[in-house]
Amino acid sequence: MDKFQIVKLLSDETRFKIFMKLLEYDELCVCEIEELLGIKQANTSKHMRKFKDLNMISSRRIKNMIKYSIKEEFLDDNMDLIKYLM
């Protein structure tokens, strides 16, 4: 995965905050991200799509809710970058 694309994606303040919350909580649904960050559902979903496009997050369905988490392989491959961001 291109590190430049990751940095570019995380340069958006909202996406950076979402990423940090996913690191903190391990798994969140859009409604939880909305509540934690005070952003609208539509905006949250758009940001999540960008993460998915770069293959940074995974999702799983629980009834009518989708939970998102950062992929383990992404964490393993980018630990130096993540430590730097923290």
N, CA, C and O atoms as a GROMACS GRO file, in nm:
protein
  344
    1MET      N    1   0.084  -0.118   0.000
    1MET     CA    2   0.000   0.000   0.000
    1MET      C    3   0.089   0.124   0.000
    1MET      O    4   0.189   0.131   0.071
    2ASP      N    5   0.052   0.220  -0.078
    2ASP     CA    6   0.128   0.342  -0.095
    2ASP      C    7   0.115   0.431   0.029
    2ASP      O    8   0.005   0.476   0.062
    3LYS      N    9   0.226   0.455   0.096
    3LYS     CA   10   0.226   0.538   0.218
    3LYS      C   11   0.178   0.680   0.189
    3LYS      O   12   0.113   0.742   0.273
    4PHE      N   13   0.210   0.728   0.071
    4PHE     CA   14   0.165   0.863   0.035
    4PHE      C   15   0.012   0.872   0.036
    4PHE      O   16  -0.044   0.969   0.085
    5GLN      N   17  -0.055   0.771  -0.018
    5GLN     CA   18  -0.201   0.770  -0.021
    5GLN      C   19  -0.259   0.765   0.120
    5GLN      O   20  -0.362   0.827   0.147
    6ILE      N   21  -0.194   0.693   0.208
    6ILE     CA   22  -0.240   0.685   0.346
    6ILE      C   23  -0.227   0.822   0.414
    6ILE      O   24  -0.321   0.869   0.479
    7VAL      N   25  -0.112   0.884   0.398
    7VAL     CA   26  -0.089   1.016   0.459
    7VAL      C   27  -0.187   1.117   0.400
    7VAL      O   28  -0.242   1.201   0.472
    8LYS      N   29  -0.208   1.110   0.271
    8LYS     CA   30  -0.301   1.201   0.204
    8LYS      C   31  -0.443   1.182   0.262
    8LYS      O   32  -0.512   1.280   0.290
    9LEU      N   33  -0.485   1.058   0.278
    9LEU     CA   34  -0.617   1.029   0.333
    9LEU      C   35  -0.629   1.082   0.476
    9LEU      O   36  -0.730   1.143   0.511
   10LEU      N   37  -0.528   1.061   0.556
   10LEU     CA   38  -0.533   1.102   0.696
   10LEU      C   39  -0.504   1.250   0.716
   10LEU      O   40  -0.513   1.300   0.828
   11SER      N   41  -0.469   1.321   0.610
   11SER     CA   42  -0.446   1.465   0.623
   11SER      C   43  -0.577   1.541   0.642
   11SER      O   44  -0.576   1.657   0.684
   12ASP      N   45  -0.688   1.477   0.611
   12ASP     CA   46  -0.819   1.536   0.638
   12ASP      C   47  -0.845   1.521   0.788
   12ASP      O   48  -0.837   1.411   0.842
   13GLU      N   49  -0.877   1.631   0.855
   13GLU     CA   50  -0.894   1.631   1.000
   13GLU      C   51  -1.001   1.533   1.047
   13GLU      O   52  -0.981   1.462   1.146
   14THR      N   53  -1.113   1.528   0.978
   14THR     CA   54  -1.221   1.438   1.018
   14THR      C   55  -1.180   1.293   1.002
   14THR      O   56  -1.205   1.211   1.091
   15ARG      N   57  -1.117   1.259   0.890
   15ARG     CA   58  -1.072   1.122   0.870
   15ARG      C   59  -0.966   1.082   0.973
   15ARG      O   60  -0.964   0.969   1.020
   16PHE      N   61  -0.879   1.176   1.006
   16PHE     CA   62  -0.778   1.149   1.109
   16PHE      C   63  -0.846   1.118   1.242
   16PHE      O   64  -0.808   1.024   1.311
   17LYS      N   65  -0.946   1.196   1.278
   17LYS     CA   66  -1.018   1.174   1.404
   17LYS      C   67  -1.091   1.038   1.402
   17LYS      O   68  -1.090   0.966   1.502
   18ILE      N   69  -1.151   1.005   1.290
   18ILE     CA   70  -1.219   0.875   1.278
   18ILE      C   71  -1.116   0.762   1.296
   18ILE      O   72  -1.140   0.667   1.370
   19PHE      N   73  -1.004   0.774   1.228
   19PHE     CA   74  -0.898   0.673   1.238
   19PHE      C   75  -0.852   0.656   1.381
   19PHE      O   76  -0.835   0.543   1.428
   20MET      N   77  -0.830   0.766   1.451
   20MET     CA   78  -0.784   0.760   1.589
   20MET      C   79  -0.890   0.696   1.680
   20MET      O   80  -0.855   0.622   1.772
   21LYS      N   81  -1.017   0.724   1.654
   21LYS     CA   82  -1.124   0.661   1.733
   21LYS      C   83  -1.130   0.511   1.706
   21LYS      O   84  -1.154   0.433   1.798
   22LEU      N   85  -1.109   0.471   1.583
   22LEU     CA   86  -1.106   0.328   1.552
   22LEU      C   87  -0.989   0.259   1.621
   22LEU      O   88  -1.001   0.145   1.666
   23LEU      N   89  -0.877   0.327   1.630
   23LEU     CA   90  -0.764   0.271   1.705
   23LEU      C   91  -0.798   0.258   1.853
   23LEU      O   92  -0.766   0.159   1.917
   24GLU      N   93  -0.863   0.359   1.905
   24GLU     CA   94  -0.897   0.363   2.048
   24GLU      C   95  -1.002   0.258   2.086
   24GLU      O   96  -0.987   0.190   2.188
   25TYR      N   97  -1.107   0.245   2.005
   25TYR     CA   98  -1.220   0.158   2.039
   25TYR      C   99  -1.216   0.022   1.970
   25TYR      O  100  -1.298  -0.065   2.003
   26ASP      N  101  -1.126   0.000   1.878
   26ASP     CA  102  -1.113  -0.124   1.803
   26ASP      C  103  -1.223  -0.144   1.699
   26ASP      O  104  -1.194  -0.182   1.585
   27GLU      N  105  -1.349  -0.120   1.734
   27GLU     CA  106  -1.460  -0.143   1.642
   27GLU      C  107  -1.573  -0.045   1.673
   27GLU      O  108  -1.614  -0.030   1.788
   28LEU      N  109  -1.621   0.022   1.568
   28LEU     CA  110  -1.729   0.119   1.584
   28LEU      C  111  -1.824   0.112   1.464
   28LEU      O  112  -1.783   0.078   1.353
   29CYS      N  113  -1.949   0.146   1.488
   29CYS     CA  114  -2.043   0.163   1.377
   29CYS      C  115  -2.052   0.312   1.345
   29CYS      O  116  -2.004   0.396   1.421
   30VAL      N  117  -2.112   0.343   1.233
   30VAL     CA  118  -2.124   0.482   1.189
   30VAL      C  119  -2.195   0.566   1.295
   30VAL      O  120  -2.155   0.680   1.321
   31CYS      N  121  -2.300   0.512   1.356
   31CYS     CA  122  -2.375   0.588   1.456
   31CYS      C  123  -2.287   0.621   1.578
   31CYS      O  124  -2.302   0.728   1.636
   32GLU      N  125  -2.198   0.532   1.615
   32GLU     CA  126  -2.108   0.559   1.727
   32GLU      C  127  -2.004   0.665   1.690
   32GLU      O  128  -1.971   0.751   1.771
   33ILE      N  129  -1.953   0.659   1.568
   33ILE     CA  130  -1.858   0.760   1.521
   33ILE      C  131  -1.926   0.896   1.518
   33ILE      O  132  -1.868   0.997   1.560
   34GLU      N  133  -2.049   0.898   1.468
   34GLU     CA  134  -2.128   1.022   1.466
   34GLU      C  135  -2.133   1.085   1.605
   34GLU      O  136  -2.107   1.204   1.622
   35GLU      N  137  -2.169   1.003   1.701
   35GLU     CA  138  -2.186   1.051   1.838
   35GLU      C  139  -2.053   1.097   1.899
   35GLU      O  140  -2.047   1.202   1.964
   36LEU      N  141  -1.949   1.021   1.878
   36LEU     CA  142  -1.818   1.055   1.935
   36LEU      C  143  -1.761   1.184   1.877
   36LEU      O  144  -1.699   1.262   1.949
   37LEU      N  145  -1.782   1.205   1.747
   37LEU     CA  146  -1.719   1.320   1.680
   37LEU      C  147  -1.814   1.432   1.645
   37LEU      O  148  -1.771   1.540   1.603
   38GLY      N  149  -1.944   1.409   1.662
   38GLY     CA  150  -2.041   1.513   1.632
   38GLY      C  151  -2.051   1.546   1.484
   38GLY      O  152  -2.067   1.662   1.446
   39ILE      N  153  -2.040   1.444   1.399
   39ILE     CA  154  -2.054   1.465   1.255
   39ILE      C  155  -2.176   1.388   1.204
   39ILE      O  156  -2.224   1.296   1.268
   40LYS      N  157  -2.224   1.429   1.089
   40LYS     CA  158  -2.345   1.368   1.033
   40LYS      C  159  -2.318   1.231   0.973
   40LYS      O  160  -2.207   1.201   0.930
   41GLN      N  161  -2.422   1.150   0.971
   41GLN     CA  162  -2.414   1.013   0.921
   41GLN      C  163  -2.365   1.008   0.777
   41GLN      O  164  -2.280   0.926   0.742
   42ALA      N  165  -2.419   1.094   0.693
   42ALA     CA  166  -2.380   1.094   0.551
   42ALA      C  167  -2.231   1.124   0.535
   42ALA      O  168  -2.163   1.059   0.455
   43ASN      N  169  -2.181   1.220   0.610
   43ASN     CA  170  -2.038   1.253   0.603
   43ASN      C  171  -1.952   1.139   0.656
   43ASN      O  172  -1.848   1.107   0.598
   44THR      N  173  -1.996   1.078   0.764
   44THR     CA  174  -1.922   0.966   0.821
   44THR      C  175  -1.913   0.853   0.720
   44THR      O  176  -1.806   0.795   0.701
   45SER      N  177  -2.024   0.821   0.657
   45SER     CA  178  -2.026   0.713   0.558
   45SER      C  179  -1.933   0.741   0.441
   45SER      O  180  -1.867   0.650   0.392
   46LYS      N  181  -1.927   0.865   0.396
   46LYS     CA  182  -1.838   0.903   0.285
   46LYS      C  183  -1.692   0.882   0.326
   46LYS      O  184  -1.611   0.831   0.247
   47HIS      N  185  -1.659   0.921   0.448
   47HIS     CA  186  -1.523   0.903   0.495
   47HIS      C  187  -1.489   0.754   0.508
   47HIS      O  188  -1.378   0.713   0.474
   48MET      N  189  -1.583   0.674   0.556
   48MET     CA  190  -1.559   0.531   0.571
   48MET      C  191  -1.534   0.466   0.435
   48MET      O  192  -1.453   0.375   0.424
   49ARG      N  193  -1.604   0.513   0.334
   49ARG     CA  194  -1.584   0.461   0.198
   49ARG      C  195  -1.440   0.484   0.152
   49ARG      O  196  -1.381   0.397   0.088
   50LYS      N  197  -1.384   0.600   0.185
   50LYS     CA  198  -1.246   0.629   0.145
   50LYS      C  199  -1.148   0.535   0.214
   50LYS      O  200  -1.051   0.490   0.153
   51PHE      N  201  -1.173   0.505   0.342
   51PHE     CA  202  -1.090   0.408   0.412
   51PHE      C  203  -1.100   0.270   0.347
   51PHE      O  204  -0.999   0.201   0.329
   52LYS      N  205  -1.222   0.231   0.311
   52LYS     CA  206  -1.243   0.101   0.248
   52LYS      C  207  -1.174   0.095   0.111
   52LYS      O  208  -1.118  -0.008   0.074
   53ASP      N  209  -1.179   0.206   0.038
   53ASP     CA  210  -1.116   0.211  -0.094
   53ASP      C  211  -0.966   0.186  -0.086
   53ASP      O  212  -0.908   0.128  -0.178
   54LEU      N  213  -0.903   0.228   0.022
   54LEU     CA  214  -0.759   0.204   0.041
   54LEU      C  215  -0.732   0.074   0.116
   54LEU      O  216  -0.618   0.044   0.151
   55ASN      N  217  -0.837  -0.002   0.142
   55ASN     CA  218  -0.826  -0.132   0.208
   55ASN      C  219  -0.766  -0.122   0.348
   55ASN      O  220  -0.690  -0.208   0.391
   56MET      N  221  -0.802  -0.014   0.419
   56MET     CA  222  -0.752   0.009   0.554
   56MET      C  223  -0.844  -0.048   0.661
   56MET      O  224  -0.799  -0.081   0.771
   57ILE      N  225  -0.971  -0.061   0.631
   57ILE     CA  226  -1.066  -0.106   0.731
   57ILE      C  227  -1.145  -0.227   0.681
   57ILE      O  228  -1.154  -0.253   0.562
   58SER      N  229  -1.198  -0.298   0.776
   58SER     CA  230  -1.288  -0.408   0.743
   58SER      C  231  -1.422  -0.380   0.809
   58SER      O  232  -1.433  -0.295   0.898
   59SER      N  233  -1.522  -0.451   0.764
   59SER     CA  234  -1.656  -0.430   0.821
   59SER      C  235  -1.723  -0.564   0.842
   59SER      O  236  -1.694  -0.662   0.773
   60ARG      N  237  -1.813  -0.567   0.938
   60ARG     CA  238  -1.895  -0.686   0.961
   60ARG      C  239  -2.033  -0.641   1.001
   60ARG      O  240  -2.051  -0.543   1.073
   61ARG      N  241  -2.130  -0.715   0.953
   61ARG     CA  242  -2.270  -0.682   0.978
   61ARG      C  243  -2.318  -0.754   1.103
   61ARG      O  244  -2.296  -0.874   1.121
   62ILE      N  245  -2.385  -0.679   1.189
   62ILE     CA  246  -2.452  -0.733   1.307
   62ILE      C  247  -2.597  -0.685   1.298
   62ILE      O  248  -2.628  -0.571   1.330
   63LYS      N  249  -2.684  -0.775   1.255
   63LYS     CA  250  -2.824  -0.743   1.229
   63LYS      C  251  -2.832  -0.628   1.130
   63LYS      O  252  -2.795  -0.645   1.014
   64ASN      N  253  -2.880  -0.511   1.172
   64ASN     CA  254  -2.894  -0.400   1.078
   64ASN      C  255  -2.782  -0.296   1.094
   64ASN      O  256  -2.796  -0.182   1.047
   65MET      N  257  -2.673  -0.333   1.159
   65MET     CA  258  -2.565  -0.241   1.186
   65MET      C  259  -2.435  -0.296   1.126
   65MET      O  260  -2.412  -0.417   1.124
   66ILE      N  261  -2.352  -0.206   1.077
   66ILE     CA  262  -2.221  -0.246   1.025
   66ILE      C  263  -2.115  -0.188   1.118
   66ILE      O  264  -2.110  -0.068   1.143
   67LYS      N  265  -2.030  -0.275   1.167
   67LYS     CA  266  -1.920  -0.236   1.256
   67LYS      C  267  -1.791  -0.231   1.173
   67LYS      O  268  -1.764  -0.321   1.093
   68TYR      N  269  -1.713  -0.126   1.194
   68TYR     CA  270  -1.589  -0.107   1.122
   68TYR      C  271  -1.470  -0.120   1.216
   68TYR      O  272  -1.477  -0.083   1.333
   69SER      N  273  -1.362  -0.173   1.164
   69SER     CA  274  -1.238  -0.182   1.241
   69SER      C  275  -1.121  -0.169   1.144
   69SER      O  276  -1.134  -0.192   1.023
   70ILE      N  277  -1.007  -0.131   1.199
   70ILE     CA  278  -0.887  -0.120   1.117
   70ILE      C  279  -0.833  -0.261   1.096
   70ILE      O  280  -0.823  -0.340   1.190
   71LYS      N  281  -0.798  -0.292   0.973
   71LYS     CA  282  -0.748  -0.426   0.940
   71LYS      C  283  -0.615  -0.453   1.011
   71LYS      O  284  -0.528  -0.367   1.018
   72GLU      N  285  -0.604  -0.574   1.064
   72GLU     CA  286  -0.480  -0.615   1.132
   72GLU      C  287  -0.360  -0.606   1.039
   72GLU      O  288  -0.253  -0.561   1.080
   73GLU      N  289  -0.378  -0.648   0.916
   73GLU     CA  290  -0.265  -0.643   0.821
   73GLU      C  291  -0.223  -0.500   0.793
   73GLU      O  292  -0.105  -0.473   0.772
   74PHE      N  293  -0.320  -0.407   0.792
   74PHE     CA  294  -0.285  -0.266   0.774
   74PHE      C  295  -0.203  -0.219   0.894
   74PHE      O  296  -0.102  -0.151   0.878
   75LEU      N  297  -0.248  -0.254   1.014
   75LEU     CA  298  -0.175  -0.215   1.135
   75LEU      C  299  -0.033  -0.272   1.134
   75LEU      O  300   0.062  -0.201   1.165
   76ASP      N  301  -0.020  -0.398   1.100
   76ASP     CA  302   0.111  -0.462   1.096
   76ASP      C  303   0.204  -0.396   0.995
   76ASP      O  304   0.321  -0.373   1.024
   77ASP      N  305   0.152  -0.367   0.878
   77ASP     CA  306   0.232  -0.309   0.770
   77ASP      C  307   0.268  -0.162   0.792
   77ASP      O  308   0.363  -0.112   0.733
   78ASN      N  309   0.192  -0.094   0.878
   78ASN     CA  310   0.208   0.051   0.892
   78ASN      C  311   0.228   0.095   1.036
   78ASN      O  312   0.197   0.209   1.071
   79MET      N  313   0.281   0.008   1.120
   79MET     CA  314   0.296   0.040   1.261
   79MET      C  315   0.384   0.162   1.286
   79MET      O  316   0.354   0.242   1.375
   80ASP      N  317   0.490   0.178   1.210
   80ASP     CA  318   0.577   0.294   1.227
   80ASP      C  319   0.501   0.424   1.200
   80ASP      O  320   0.514   0.521   1.275
   81LEU      N  321   0.423   0.424   1.096
   81LEU     CA  322   0.342   0.542   1.063
   81LEU      C  323   0.240   0.569   1.171
   81LEU      O  324   0.220   0.684   1.211
   82ILE      N  325   0.175   0.467   1.219
   82ILE     CA  326   0.073   0.481   1.323
   82ILE      C  327   0.134   0.534   1.452
   82ILE      O  328   0.078   0.622   1.516
   83LYS      N  329   0.249   0.481   1.491
   83LYS     CA  330   0.317   0.530   1.611
   83LYS      C  331   0.353   0.677   1.595
   83LYS      O  332   0.343   0.754   1.690
   84TYR      N  333   0.396   0.715   1.477
   84TYR     CA  334   0.429   0.855   1.451
   84TYR      C  335   0.306   0.944   1.465
   84TYR      O  336   0.316   1.054   1.519
   85LEU      N  337   0.194   0.899   1.416
   85LEU     CA  338   0.070   0.978   1.423
   85LEU      C  339   0.017   0.994   1.564
   85LEU      O  340  -0.048   1.093   1.596
   86MET      N  341   0.045   0.897   1.647
   86MET     CA  342  -0.005   0.901   1.784
   86MET      C  343   0.081   0.994   1.866
   86MET      O  344   0.056   1.012   1.985
   0.00000   0.00000   0.00000
